Amino acid sequence: MLRQLCRRNLGLKQWYHSSAIRLAPPPRPRYVRFSSPNPNFNGGNSNKGNFFNDRTWPIKVGVGMAGLGVIYYVSCLEQVQETGRWRFISVSPQYEAEIGKVALKETINEFGPKILPPNHPISMHVKRVVQNVLDASGLGIVKGYTQHPQLQSNLDFVSDDWKNTDTLASPPHSAIASPNREWEVLVVNDRKIVNAAATPGTIIVFTGILPICKDEKGLAAVLSHEIGHVVARHTAERLSSQTVFMALGLFLALFGVDFGISAIINKMLLELPNSRLQEREADLIGLRLMSKACYDPKASPEMFARLGQLETKASRGMGMRAPEFFNTHPSSESRVRDLEARLGEGYDILAANPQCAALYDQVHAFRENANMKSVNVFEHMKDEWL
């Protein structure tokens, strides 16, 4: 009896366990956090790997653009052959020449009635000085110029003889044919504009600057300075700087910096300093060019000294004078100092050119004066030491 009961109980237990296994609920799904390290879990996000879902994408794009910009900037660096200065140039000489043609057309459209005829004595005089400078450095020829024996080379622009441009006799005009590069020279009869300018292939002189030039040497100083801008490719450099400014503005805009602030930064830290640097560079190149053409280099600082006197009078009329930091050009006083310090180089160029024999007396006088200054300084220092 007891055995039967035990067997019955054992059967019931076996049935209960088998039933429990069959009737047990299915296991509950395990909850997995979004940040689970399981690489196979994507949380149901179908945009996995989308670059723009990352909040740091603007920084990554900005860094990438900056890196490409630096590579491009470095690849476009080149030296000014005459001074050795490194600068950024992204404009080709061909495009720069096209800019010169556009500037010539705009000048003709604006000042057409005031442009003196190409065979006018003043025009011919300016062309002759330009040709002298170009010939000495192998820079090309003046379009439509030929020397006329009646043209005087000692024309004084300080007197009033040249100002009556309507009554001066005009020698016959004849053009020269040459495969070399041609320069267009225009003289604008506007005495209120004290300026001269040059772009590739074009030189423009306003009659208002002629009294500042005073004579042919002073005119050579002005023209050589303007030609120096072209030789150093300053037009292309300024155009290239504009691309840098645009790139800088876009880069700052990615970080929410106001475009007006970037324009001020560009003006004060890039445009104005570079413009003053280019002016000083053109001063030095111009001094060398006029010296090669057998013009007395001392005429360059003397011309800027006269220009400084004019600027002083103008600033007095306005009641104030802006600091050099806010100007596109350095002050005339600083330019005079820099040029006077370079006169020795100019006279060395004269001494090395046999065609400049007429100025050897000036070279000798300059060196004697420089030696006397050195002796005086030495004597002064010796007295202080003793």
C-alpha positions as CSV (number, residue, x, y, z in Angstrom):
1,M,0.0,0.0,0.0
2,L,2.8,2.4,1.0
3,R,4.7,1.5,-2.2
4,Q,1.7,2.3,-4.3
5,L,1.3,5.7,-2.7
6,C,4.9,6.6,-3.2
7,R,4.8,5.6,-6.8
8,R,1.6,7.7,-7.2
9,N,3.3,10.8,-5.6
10,L,6.4,10.4,-7.7
11,G,4.3,10.3,-10.9
12,L,2.4,13.4,-9.8
13,K,5.7,15.3,-9.3
14,Q,7.0,14.3,-12.7
15,W,3.8,15.4,-14.3
16,Y,3.9,18.7,-12.4
17,H,7.5,19.5,-13.5
18,S,6.7,18.7,-17.1
19,S,3.6,20.8,-17.1
20,A,5.4,23.7,-15.4
21,I,7.9,23.7,-18.2
22,R,5.2,23.7,-20.8
23,L,3.1,26.4,-19.1
24,A,5.9,28.7,-18.1
25,P,5.6,32.2,-19.7
26,P,8.2,33.1,-22.4
27,P,11.3,35.0,-21.1
28,R,10.9,38.9,-21.0
29,P,13.1,40.8,-23.5
30,R,16.2,42.3,-21.9
31,Y,16.3,46.2,-22.0
32,V,19.4,47.6,-23.6
33,R,20.5,51.2,-23.1
34,F,21.1,53.5,-26.1
35,S,24.7,53.9,-25.2
36,S,25.2,50.1,-25.1
37,P,28.7,49.2,-26.4
38,N,27.2,46.5,-28.5
39,P,28.3,47.4,-32.0
40,N,25.4,45.4,-33.5
41,F,22.7,47.5,-31.8
42,N,21.6,50.7,-33.7
43,G,18.5,51.5,-31.6
44,G,16.4,51.6,-34.7
45,N,18.1,54.7,-36.0
46,S,18.1,54.6,-39.8
47,N,20.4,57.7,-40.0
48,K,23.4,56.0,-38.6
49,G,26.6,57.5,-40.0
50,N,24.9,60.8,-41.1
51,F,27.7,63.4,-40.9
52,F,25.4,66.3,-40.3
53,N,23.8,64.6,-37.2
54,D,27.0,65.4,-35.4
55,R,26.8,68.7,-33.7
56,T,30.5,69.4,-34.3
57,W,30.2,69.2,-38.1
58,P,30.6,73.0,-38.6
59,I,33.9,73.0,-36.7
60,K,35.1,70.0,-38.8
61,V,34.1,71.8,-42.0
62,G,35.8,75.0,-40.9
63,V,39.0,73.2,-40.0
64,G,39.0,71.4,-43.4
65,M,38.4,74.6,-45.3
66,A,41.1,76.4,-43.3
67,G,43.5,73.6,-44.1
68,L,42.8,73.7,-47.8
69,G,43.1,77.5,-47.6
70,V,46.5,77.4,-46.0
71,I,47.7,74.9,-48.7
72,Y,46.4,77.1,-51.5
73,Y,47.9,80.2,-49.9
74,V,51.4,78.7,-49.5
75,S,51.3,77.4,-53.1
76,C,50.6,80.9,-54.4
77,L,53.4,82.6,-52.5
78,E,56.2,84.3,-54.5
79,Q,58.9,86.8,-54.1
80,V,59.2,90.3,-55.4
81,Q,62.3,89.9,-57.6
82,E,63.5,93.5,-56.9
83,T,63.2,93.4,-53.1
84,G,62.9,89.7,-52.1
85,R,59.6,90.2,-50.2
86,W,57.3,87.3,-50.1
87,R,53.6,87.9,-50.9
88,F,50.5,86.1,-52.0
89,I,49.7,86.2,-55.8
90,S,46.7,84.3,-57.2
91,V,46.2,86.4,-60.3
92,S,47.9,85.6,-63.6
93,P,49.9,88.2,-65.6
94,Q,47.4,87.8,-68.4
95,Y,44.4,88.7,-66.2
96,E,46.4,91.6,-64.7
97,A,47.0,92.9,-68.3
98,E,43.3,92.8,-68.9
99,I,42.7,94.8,-65.8
100,G,45.1,97.4,-67.2
101,K,43.1,97.6,-70.4
102,V,39.9,98.1,-68.5
103,A,41.5,100.9,-66.4
104,L,42.6,102.6,-69.6
105,K,39.1,102.5,-71.1
106,E,37.6,103.9,-67.9
107,T,40.2,106.8,-67.8
108,I,39.4,107.6,-71.4
109,N,35.7,107.6,-70.8
110,E,36.0,109.8,-67.7
111,F,38.6,112.3,-68.8
112,G,38.4,112.0,-72.5
113,P,38.0,115.8,-73.3
114,K,40.8,116.7,-70.9
115,I,43.4,114.2,-72.3
116,L,46.0,116.1,-74.2
117,P,46.7,115.1,-77.8
118,P,49.4,112.5,-78.1
119,N,51.7,114.9,-80.1
120,H,51.2,117.7,-77.6
121,P,54.5,119.1,-76.2
122,I,53.6,118.2,-72.6
123,S,52.5,114.7,-73.7
124,M,55.7,114.3,-75.7
125,H,57.8,115.5,-72.8
126,V,56.2,113.0,-70.4
127,K,56.6,110.2,-73.0
128,R,60.3,111.0,-73.5
129,V,61.0,110.6,-69.8
130,V,58.9,107.4,-69.6
131,Q,60.9,106.1,-72.6
132,N,64.2,106.9,-70.9
133,V,63.2,104.9,-67.8
134,L,61.9,102.0,-69.9
135,D,64.9,101.9,-72.1
136,A,67.4,101.8,-69.2
137,S,65.7,98.7,-67.7
138,G,64.5,97.0,-70.8
139,L,60.8,97.4,-69.9
140,G,59.4,98.2,-73.3
141,I,58.5,101.1,-75.5
142,V,56.0,104.0,-75.4
143,K,53.3,103.7,-78.0
144,G,53.3,106.3,-80.7
145,Y,56.4,108.2,-79.3
146,T,59.3,109.5,-81.3
147,Q,61.7,112.2,-80.1
148,H,61.3,115.5,-81.8
149,P,64.3,117.9,-82.0
150,Q,62.3,120.9,-81.1
151,L,61.3,119.4,-77.7
152,Q,63.3,120.9,-74.8
153,S,64.5,118.6,-72.1
154,N,64.9,121.3,-69.4
155,L,61.2,122.3,-69.3
156,D,60.5,123.8,-65.9
157,F,57.0,123.0,-64.5
158,V,57.2,125.5,-61.7
159,S,56.9,128.4,-64.1
160,D,53.7,129.3,-65.8
161,D,55.1,128.8,-69.3
162,W,53.7,125.3,-69.8
163,K,50.2,125.9,-68.3
164,N,48.8,127.5,-71.5
165,T,48.4,124.1,-73.2
166,D,46.1,125.5,-75.9
167,T,48.7,127.8,-77.5
168,L,51.8,125.6,-77.4
169,A,52.9,124.4,-80.8
170,S,52.5,120.7,-81.4
171,P,55.2,118.8,-83.3
172,P,54.0,116.3,-85.9
173,H,53.1,112.9,-84.5
174,S,54.7,109.7,-85.8
175,A,54.3,106.2,-84.4
176,I,57.0,103.6,-83.9
177,A,56.5,99.9,-84.8
178,S,58.1,97.5,-82.4
179,P,57.6,93.9,-81.3
180,N,58.4,94.9,-77.7
181,R,55.8,95.6,-75.1
182,E,54.0,98.9,-75.7
183,W,53.0,101.4,-73.0
184,E,50.2,103.8,-73.4
185,V,51.0,107.2,-71.9
186,L,48.1,109.7,-71.2
187,V,48.4,113.3,-69.9
188,V,45.2,114.6,-68.4
189,N,45.0,118.4,-68.3
190,D,43.4,118.7,-64.8
191,R,45.4,120.9,-62.4
192,K,43.2,120.1,-59.5
193,I,44.3,116.4,-59.4
194,V,47.7,116.0,-58.0
195,N,48.3,112.4,-59.0
196,A,49.9,110.0,-61.4
197,A,49.1,106.3,-61.8
198,A,50.2,103.2,-63.7
199,T,48.7,99.9,-64.6
200,P,50.2,97.2,-66.8
201,G,50.7,98.9,-70.1
202,T,49.3,102.3,-69.1
203,I,50.7,105.4,-67.5
204,I,48.5,108.3,-66.6
205,V,49.8,111.7,-65.5
206,F,47.6,114.6,-64.3
207,T,49.0,118.1,-64.9
208,G,48.2,118.9,-61.3
209,I,51.3,117.0,-60.2
210,L,53.7,118.7,-62.6
211,P,54.5,121.7,-60.3
212,I,55.3,119.1,-57.6
213,C,57.7,117.5,-60.0
214,K,59.3,120.9,-60.7
215,D,61.6,119.7,-63.5
216,E,62.5,116.6,-65.6
217,K,64.3,114.9,-62.7
218,G,61.2,115.3,-60.4
219,L,59.0,114.0,-63.2
220,A,61.3,111.0,-63.6
221,A,61.0,110.3,-59.9
222,V,57.2,110.3,-60.1
223,L,57.1,108.1,-63.2
224,S,59.7,105.7,-62.0
225,H,57.7,105.2,-58.8
226,E,54.5,104.4,-60.7
227,I,56.4,102.1,-63.1
228,G,57.8,100.4,-59.9
229,H,54.2,99.5,-58.9
230,V,53.8,97.7,-62.3
231,V,57.2,96.0,-62.1
232,A,56.4,94.6,-58.6
233,R,52.9,93.5,-59.8
234,H,51.2,95.4,-57.0
235,T,47.9,95.4,-58.9
236,A,47.8,91.6,-59.0
237,E,48.8,91.6,-55.3
238,R,45.9,93.8,-54.4
239,L,43.4,91.7,-56.4
240,S,44.7,88.6,-54.7
241,S,44.4,90.1,-51.3
242,Q,40.7,90.6,-52.0
243,T,40.2,86.9,-52.4
244,V,41.9,86.3,-49.1
245,F,39.5,88.8,-47.5
246,M,36.5,87.1,-49.0
247,A,37.7,83.7,-47.8
248,L,38.4,85.1,-44.3
249,G,34.9,86.6,-44.2
250,L,33.2,83.3,-45.1
251,F,35.3,81.5,-42.5
252,L,34.4,83.9,-39.8
253,A,30.7,83.7,-40.8
254,L,30.7,79.9,-40.1
255,F,31.4,80.8,-36.4
256,G,28.8,83.6,-36.3
257,V,31.2,86.5,-36.5
258,D,29.7,89.6,-38.0
259,F,30.9,90.4,-41.6
260,G,31.3,94.0,-40.7
261,I,33.8,93.2,-38.0
262,S,35.8,91.0,-40.5
263,A,35.8,94.0,-42.9
264,I,37.3,96.3,-40.2
265,I,39.9,93.6,-39.4
266,N,40.8,93.3,-43.1
267,K,41.0,97.1,-43.5
268,M,43.2,97.8,-40.5
269,L,45.4,94.7,-40.4
270,L,45.7,93.7,-44.1
271,E,44.7,96.3,-46.6
272,L,46.2,99.5,-45.2
273,P,49.5,98.0,-44.0
274,N,50.0,96.2,-47.3
275,S,49.2,99.4,-49.2
276,R,51.8,101.4,-47.3
277,L,54.3,98.6,-47.7
278,Q,53.8,98.5,-51.5
279,E,54.3,102.3,-51.6
280,R,57.6,102.1,-49.9
281,E,58.6,99.2,-52.2
282,A,57.6,101.3,-55.2
283,D,59.7,104.1,-53.8
284,L,62.8,101.9,-53.7
285,I,62.2,100.3,-57.1
286,G,61.6,103.8,-58.5
287,L,64.8,105.1,-57.1
288,R,66.7,102.3,-58.8
289,L,64.9,102.7,-62.1
290,M,65.5,106.5,-62.4
291,S,69.2,105.9,-61.4
292,K,69.6,103.4,-64.2
293,A,68.1,106.0,-66.5
294,C,70.9,108.5,-65.5
295,Y,68.6,110.7,-63.4
296,D,69.9,112.1,-60.2
297,P,68.3,109.9,-57.4
298,K,68.3,112.9,-55.0
299,A,65.4,114.2,-57.0
300,S,63.2,111.5,-55.5
301,P,63.3,112.6,-51.8
302,E,63.2,116.2,-52.9
303,M,60.0,115.6,-54.8
304,F,58.4,113.9,-51.8
305,A,59.5,116.7,-49.6
306,R,57.6,119.1,-51.9
307,L,54.6,116.8,-51.8
308,G,54.8,116.8,-48.0
309,Q,54.6,120.5,-48.0
310,L,51.4,120.4,-50.1
311,E,50.0,117.7,-47.7
312,T,50.7,119.9,-44.7
313,K,48.9,122.9,-46.3
314,A,45.9,120.7,-47.1
315,S,45.8,119.2,-43.6
316,R,45.9,122.7,-42.1
317,G,42.9,123.7,-44.2
318,M,41.0,120.7,-42.9
319,G,42.0,121.4,-39.3
320,M,43.6,117.9,-38.7
321,R,45.8,115.3,-40.2
322,A,45.0,111.6,-40.0
323,P,47.7,109.4,-38.4
324,E,49.8,107.3,-40.9
325,F,48.2,104.1,-39.5
326,F,44.9,105.1,-41.1
327,N,46.3,106.1,-44.5
328,T,46.9,104.1,-47.6
329,H,50.2,105.9,-48.1
330,P,53.1,106.5,-45.7
331,S,53.8,110.0,-44.6
332,S,56.0,112.1,-47.0
333,E,58.4,112.8,-44.1
334,S,59.0,109.1,-43.5
335,R,59.4,108.5,-47.3
336,V,62.0,111.2,-47.5
337,R,64.0,109.7,-44.7
338,D,63.9,106.2,-46.3
339,L,64.9,107.5,-49.7
340,E,67.7,109.6,-48.4
341,A,69.0,106.5,-46.6
342,R,69.0,104.7,-50.0
343,L,70.7,107.5,-52.0
344,G,74.0,105.7,-51.8
345,E,72.6,102.7,-53.7
346,G,71.2,105.1,-56.4
347,Y,74.6,106.8,-56.8
348,D,76.3,103.4,-57.0
349,I,74.0,102.5,-59.9
350,L,75.0,105.8,-61.6
351,A,78.7,105.2,-61.1
352,A,78.4,101.7,-62.7
353,N,76.7,103.0,-65.8
354,P,79.1,104.6,-68.4
355,Q,76.2,106.4,-70.0
356,C,75.7,108.4,-66.9
357,A,79.0,110.2,-67.2
358,A,77.3,113.6,-67.0
359,L,76.3,112.9,-63.4
360,Y,79.7,111.7,-62.2
361,D,80.2,115.0,-60.5
362,Q,77.1,114.5,-58.4
363,V,78.2,111.0,-57.5
364,H,81.6,112.3,-56.4
365,A,79.9,115.2,-54.4
366,F,77.5,112.8,-52.7
367,R,80.4,110.5,-51.6
368,E,82.5,113.4,-50.4
369,N,79.5,114.6,-48.4
370,A,78.8,111.2,-47.0
371,N,82.5,110.8,-46.0
372,M,82.5,114.2,-44.3
373,K,79.4,113.2,-42.3
374,S,81.1,110.0,-41.2
375,V,84.2,112.0,-40.1
376,N,82.1,114.5,-38.2
377,V,80.2,111.7,-36.5
378,F,83.4,110.0,-35.6
379,E,85.0,113.2,-34.2
380,H,81.8,113.9,-32.2
381,M,81.9,110.4,-30.7
382,K,85.6,110.6,-30.0
383,D,85.1,113.9,-28.1
384,E,82.4,112.2,-26.0
385,W,84.7,109.2,-25.3
386,L,87.5,111.4,-24.2
